[in-house]
Amino acid sequence: MNISFRMNAEFRSYLSYSRILFTIAVALLLNVQNLAFAQDSTATAAAAPAGGGDAAKGETLFKNNCAQCHAVTDERVVGPGLKGVSSRHDFAWLAKWVRNSQAVIASGDPYAVKIYNEYSKAQMTSFPNLSDDDIKGIFAYVDQAATAAAPAAAAGGGAVAAGGDAQGGGPSDLFVIVLVALVLVMILVLGVLLVIVSLLSKAVNGDESEVAGKKDFMTNLSNSLKRISMDPAIRSATLWIFVLLVLKATLDGAYSVGVQQGYAPKQPISFSHKLHAGEYKIDCNYCHTGVNRGKSAHIPSANICMNCHGVIKKESPEIQKIYTSIENNQPIEWVRVHNLPDLAYFNHAQHVNVGGLECQSCHGEVEKMEVIQQRSSLTMGWCIDCHRKTEVNTKDNQYYDKLVQLHASESKEALKVADIGGLECSKCHY
Amino acid sequence: MENTNKRYWRGLEELRNDEKFVKDAASEFAAEPTESQYESLIDGVGTHRRDFLKVLGFGMAAVSLAACEAPVKKAIPYINKPEGEFPTIANWYATTYAENGDYASILVKTREGRPVKIEPNSLSKISAGTSARAQASLLGLYDNEKLRGPKKGEDTKVSWETVDKEITQQLTQIAGNGGAIRILSQTILSPSTKSVIADFTSKYPTTTHVVYDANSSSAILKGNEISFGKAVLPSYDFGKAKVIVGIEADFLGTWITPDTYSKQYGETRALGSGKDGKKEMSRHYQFEAGLSVTGSNADYRSAIKPSQVGLVVGSLYKKVAAKLGGASISAPSIEIPNLDKAANDLIAAKGQALVVSGVNDPAVQVVVNALNSLLGSYGTTINLDKPANYRQGSDIAMNQFIDDVKGGKIAGVILLGANPVYDHPRGSELAAALPKVQFSVSFNDRADETSSLMKYICPAPHYLESWNDAEPLAGSFSLVQPTISHIFSTRQAQESLLKWAGQPSDYHEYVKAYWRKNIFSLGAGGDFEAFWVKSLHDGVFDSNSTAIASGATFAGDINAASASIAKTYKAASTGIELVLFENVGIGNGATANNPWLQELPEPVTKACWDNHACVSQKTATDLGLAQGDVVKVESKGKSVEVPVIIQPGQANGTVSIAIGFGREKAGKSANGVGKNVYPFATSIGGYLSFLPGEVVISKTGDTREIAQTQTHNTVMNRKSVLQETVLSHFQKDPQAGRFIPKIPTSEGTVDATDLTLWNGHKYKNHSWGMVIDLNTCFGCGACVVSCQAENNVPVVGRQEVINSREMHWIRIDRYYSSDADVEDLRGLEIASENPEVTFQPMLCQHCNNAPCETVCPVLATTHSSEGLNQMTYNRCVGTRYCANNCPYKVRRFNWFKYFDNDNFDYNFNNDLGKMVINPDVTVRSRGVIEKCSMCVHRIQEAKLTAKKERRRIVDGEVNVACASACSTGAITFGDMNDPESRISKILEEEREGRAFHMLEEINVRPQLSYLTKVRNKDVTAKPAEAKEHA
């Protein structure tokens, strides 16, 4: 900051003081965003019951592994609601159940058998890899969330979807603006208060400004504040800081335009990937027939659904929607989750067939998603980043033979996508 | 290097140094639009500086609004996915383009069930490449102005059932009363359709089928009947000819089946510089009035007046007959430059010679036949045993039909894809008489000039929605299969006819049954279903009866023909004579409502969106005309007002005007564009003549700007743009005519290409490039339309073309030149009377040292690791620096948003028209530069296919849109890193021969090479001083 000090020696003594004030103001302003970021996690952490594990970690684990089947309330999803579960069972039992529920049932534990039968003998996925701490964390989160969720339970359903935003583009614009406005109001109030104080002190001391010194703190303070507020350098600096902050907020906002990370819209049929891909382990290719062939992975046509649902679960109201669609000759209008802008060309076959990538690399753990959600940001930076890091799948592919040879003669590094033109514009834009 | 001093000019504007030309040549972009001029056009053009903040503010608000909620997009799968149909993966179907006798066997690329591109079918032995019209026929499918269903009078709500009931009733009644029914069509190539007509006729026996052609070849059929007793159109083989003489026959542009002829002709023009390369080429003489595409490519061209054409044929015959011992004829002789030479060359090439004439006069055709017979062409270059079906019309029958309608002798008229009110000179007579006919129905797709006079219109679907077949040459068949289900409530004409004849109306089954009965037996036998499926897959079927061409004995009455010629033609005339000609893009005007064709510059005049009166400089001076003057052309009570183009090469005392314009009821793109000149056509002994004789030309005082593209893009006044030589020089030195620029340095003179500031690029994987052979590019413009279709190039309209803002990614530059020296003013004056013409396709050269790349401030244009100069639209901010710095002037700026914009009401402005958009190529928005991408999407697709199959790309697997459409193969595309590719082999052979880079002296090292143009001319000794300049 280019503040020119044109003050008289007389006032130099006040300088250090005013500088401190100034720094505090700036720091306050700059911290607004950090505070805003911190809000979610601190709030939840603070509410965690003292005895349990790390609820924050537990939340992540819960959302990734459990939320598809269990609610934190007593609502039934696929499995039972978990509200108050840690008070019903001791930790050892719970841990055993989580790691291998079938073993508990096989051991003849009456409660386990009861639950098993009650939920039409649906097996719960085993999580043998979770540590004690992890499991403690999960239940800490469940307890804490159950209390928090109780009043808001009516809203329901949205718990899964909300998760993604936190890692996204930061807090909303409105939030930042409100905070900035609040800070400004606070500064104004502070200023007014200081003015009042100085006026009062003037009234008490009379007009003795000539002998003002360190003895008369309040007068000096008010004078120096006045001067500071009149100083064009300080004024312009404040203005600049304000402008820069607004600019930064705008830019952040602009960068997140069109980025739909975490987007998990409600679909016309509540199709569960968790059930199909996760539990029944149906191969992605079975429905997404285009993934090895071409640009689009294909949203399966209704006749693919009918391969199984011609027999299975015909009576379910969700499946009935497919029947209705076929009868009325009206295709199902799914909501597109992964949207690339028209100017970008992406081809599934290149990545899956040729590159040998797993679907999960970009789509996240689809097999665990009840409602399909956009896990990756799908920004150009995200694409480029991967192209820089990823090695080309050259194995048994004659197309790359010459390239591999040439590369090996020039470099010891592995052949990355970026090395064969993977960062060039017209690979994706034409 | 004498050729580099040859003077080239792009138009008379340049030769004369017109003020406007000089001004435009100096600036990259023609004048920017003024506010008043474009007030009604979209915003942005007139943005004031002070508006900037407003726009900025709005933009910010819009962005924050947009951030609130992204629009919900739907993904809608099939309910029941058809087998073999994969979204985003193209399917290809073989079918046939057969419209009014034009024929091309094609492959149609469909995406998600809609056709998006037409490519030539390489399995066809008959058609080669695709013409501009065949390419553009795709857009005809998505013409928004077609009828949506049947129409009775003005009632468009009528149902098919009602129409069928009423029509059947009326037909029965008419036939019962013995009333005459006429089915009127242009040439029909389909044997099945003819069979349907026969079935219809047997139900209603008073029916007769009348066939005519708008641009008739009726006299050729008659001539062959007189000469050989066969009323057929022979199949010509230009490929076997060493000497070709064309007399008013534009066989590379519009005559009968130009694509096939171009391919054959191209084979005789191709050369190779290598040791074993082909060093011989055909010699081509052309005698014509207007400068045609064919005349432009001739080695010797002579301008003649239409009134002389019969005598030219006669004199040529006399000269040849005198030496080869033919019967002598009495027609007066005429001396025309090059005629003696042509006769001598023909005689020398006996058995390998071919004379063709497009004059629709049986007498002329009989003499041409006699001439060809003398030259031994029958059995070699002409085959009467495998006749062509492209033109079957009979002018006599058509005249009789019109007389009958006028005389009230016809009770029912069925119009099968013809529009005689527009495209016949007696159209107005017909228009007056047709409404009086008791019953009339049209199968045309819209209420055009003729159909709107009919009682019913039963619209037939586009050929891409139809089943059909075709027999272009006797014994060679092809199939038409639908590539999309019917877009509107239309029904094929054949189905309608069958229905009214009380037969099962499934035309698909009908064609199949016809093939089972009549065509299957011509094949190798076996299982019919297998034969049918194979024929459908291949699109074509050639019967085994490949008739070996046998000679034919001329038995015509040449004296009668000669007498007729002596009567009709005269050696000298003083008046201005009119020539009607077919425009390469618009053709006979049947498909004029096609903005791609309207915007395709006519190859020679380079003018579009209008027809013009082409006159020579001398005639213009005599009449006091200047380019752009609107003149009134009058003859026998008929007149049109058209603007003048001063056309070098046009015969003095003649005026050429294109047919196919001046439609009134075709649709937005065609209505009122140009003037209809069909009414000027006359008849010679009942045969339609496009050489109607003398007209009166007078100035109206108006002027009209001409949308002419040639002088739009300057090439910065360089001297070495074109490189050409003559055959004898080439035979001695393959590098003849090459201009190898040298640059003097402190270490002596070096090649310009040896000096560089650049590091160059290394292409490890592919190095895509093109070679364009100027010797086999005839300038037809098929590549331009093919590129337009492939790359979603917008149509900008007449006014924008005038403003130099056409968007074509590839253009064909047409240069005039003469042997005269630059300072030989007298020589230049002679040259402009009959210049040599060279065509040069110009597109992004994909420079390795690209001048555009260095000046882009935002890196929107960059170089790829495969040799492509990439253009990234989403990065471009529209500074246009790149276009400024491009030495080839191939970059195009989007001055406007050309889609969803009522000011550009073409195919991008309606939902149906937008179906033609190639989903793999971005539709560019306003404010960005675009240019040839070397079809990078096709390259990417082919690479992916290869990678999926774990192999390298095979040469020929990927081709660019321009190259694939070319019937002569003038453009070769491929990977220069692959030593086995065709392009590598050509370059290996030609590197020390004809290959050159354009503007080599600036050393931008393009990925594109050209091969020098070679003319088969005798070297005339030049004046000594001219050589000194070289």
Interface residues (C-beta under 8 A of the other chain):
Chain A: D173 T250 G253 A254 S256 V257 G258 Q260 Y263 P265 T289 G290 N292 R293 G294 K295 S296 H298 I299 P300 S301 A302 N303 I304 S325 I326 N329 Q330 P331 I332 E333 W334 V335 R336 N339 P341 D342 L343 Y345 N347 A349 Q350 N353 V354 D396 N397 Q398 Y399 K402 L403 L406 H407 I420 G421 E424 C425 S426 K427 H429 Y430
Chain B: M60 V63 S64 A66 A67 A70 V72 K73 K74 A75 I76 P77 Y78 I79 N80 K81 F86 P87 T88 I89 K764 N765 T862 S864 S865 E866 L868 Q870 M871 T872 Y873 N874 R875 D920 V921 T922 S933 V936 H937 Q940 K943 L944 A946 K947 K948 R950 R951 R952 I953
